[in-house]
Amino acid sequence: MTDEYYMKQALIEAQKAFAIGEIPVGAVAVCNGRIIARAHNLTETLNDVTAHAEMQAITAAAANIGGKYLNDCTLYVTLEPCSMCAGAISWSQLGRLVYGADDEKRGYRRYAPDVLHPKTQVTCGICSAEATALMKDFFKQRR
């Protein structure tokens, strides 16, 4: 499977968030070529500012593998993680982070560019146009 395939799975999660009025961010965690967690934003649903897609996916992935470290996993996220999520990604020692659209206002690279674990590999821009379009459509509807 390719990065595009897994990012399209994350986009499906983002569309689920969109459908329930959540900011459309989706994530999937992959380990050894298998999706072990799927998640989307639930901050409004759970009334919890920490219920970002990445946080949900990290928790589910750790439960799936029975451990807190995700060294052998890749997290696919439709939007660049915020500094809170990047901190959690760091603590989980994630092997690889792949995200779609940049988040110029709240992305970790703006506020905490060195927060990720030094061994975490980062790939950005996968399916960026689709992720960006989904975000724009969401906020256009809200205004």
C-alpha positions, 0 to 999 in steps of 0.5 A: 500500500502507498502513502496515498492509499492510507491518506485517503483512508484518513480523508474518509475519517475527516469526512466523517468528522465533517458530517457531524459538524466537527472540524474535518481532520482524520487520522489512521495509524498503520503498523506492519502494513495494517491499519490498527486505528482510525479516528477523526476529530471529536472535540465538539461531540465529547466537549473535550479540547484534547479529542483531536483525531491524532490523540484518538488514533494514538490512544487506539493504536497503543491499545491495539498493540498493547503498548505505549510506544509506536516506534514501528507505526506510521500515523497518517493525518489529513492536517499538520498536527498542532503542538499538543498532538505533536507532543503526544506523537513525540511521547509515543515515539512514533516511527513516522508521521505523514500529513496532508495539508499544512496548518499555517495558523496552528501547526506544530512547525510554527510553535514547536518545530523541534517537538517531535522525537528525533527518530520520527520521520516526517512526510508532508503534502500527501493528498494536500489538495483534497485535505485543504478543500475539505477544510475550506468547504467546512469553514465556508459552510460555517460562515 
